[in-house]
């Protein structure tokens, strides 16, 4: 059953989000100049996502969902508008500050896994901790715990080519979790997997949500989006629909 999303904080420019709001965008706009043409990828998007929500972002090609993912992942900055992440206004930060926010607050999961082929699972999961300046013993302990959480405690010494597609995605999810991020941002995480393995990965996301993790999933597949608890549909750079799945 699909219903309208619950009411949210009425937000005005300059306001500070309520403490339970992890993601807030206010009139978020992104324009690109290509030759003599201006492409309006996002057109004033207002969105709030609370702690421990499981949200799917959907939309056809050209809807703005990839641009929006880059915005909330701090991989790009808006032309206009505000973006608040976990109580911090990040829309006006410079590149160095954005990089620190990405490493601390956001765990990324990609369709293509993005694992280092010559490194084993443990070392792949350690990478965000290396960038964070963690000492080697603490890195190993945290990486091992993250792999245990995704069910790969017995595969820590295996390289990506020694793992199945589903296991490689679990390593990528462990890497995304190792810094205890505010949000887990997954871009088409089942796109390179068969349906049975994709279902296994979605069950893992559900388990992480049940344990308290905030998850934002970008997908074009309706059956994958239906596993989330809220679906946000973008069209022409705007939110077309914002619905909650009560059956979940």
Number of C-alpha atoms within 10 A of each C-alpha: 8 14 12 13 16 9 7 12 10 7 16 10 9 9 8 14 22 14 10 12 20 22 21 26 24 19 18 24 24 23 15 12 9 8 6 6 8 10 11 16 21 27 18 19 19 17 17 17 20 17 17 19 20 27 26 27 23 25 21 13 12 13 20 23 27 17 21 25 19 14 21 23 22 25 14 16 24 20 14 17 19 22 25 20 23 19 16 14 16 19 22 15 13 10 13 9 12 19 14 14 18 18 18 19 19 22 25 23 24 20 15 17 19 13 21 14 12 12 14 19 31 27 21 22 30 25 18 21 21 13 12 14 9 15 10 12 9 12 23 17 12 23 29 22 18 26 25 15 18 21 15 20 16 10 17 18 13 16 19 21 11 14 14 12 19 20 19 21 28 24 30 26 28 29 28 25 28 23 22 16 19 20 27 25 24 23 21 17 24 24 15 16 18 11 11 10 17 19 16 15 21 18 13 17 23 19 14 19 18 13 10 13 21 23 25 23 23 25 22 19 14 11 9 18 22 17 20 23 21 26 26 20 19 23 18 17 22 19 22 13 13 19 18 20 18 12 10 11
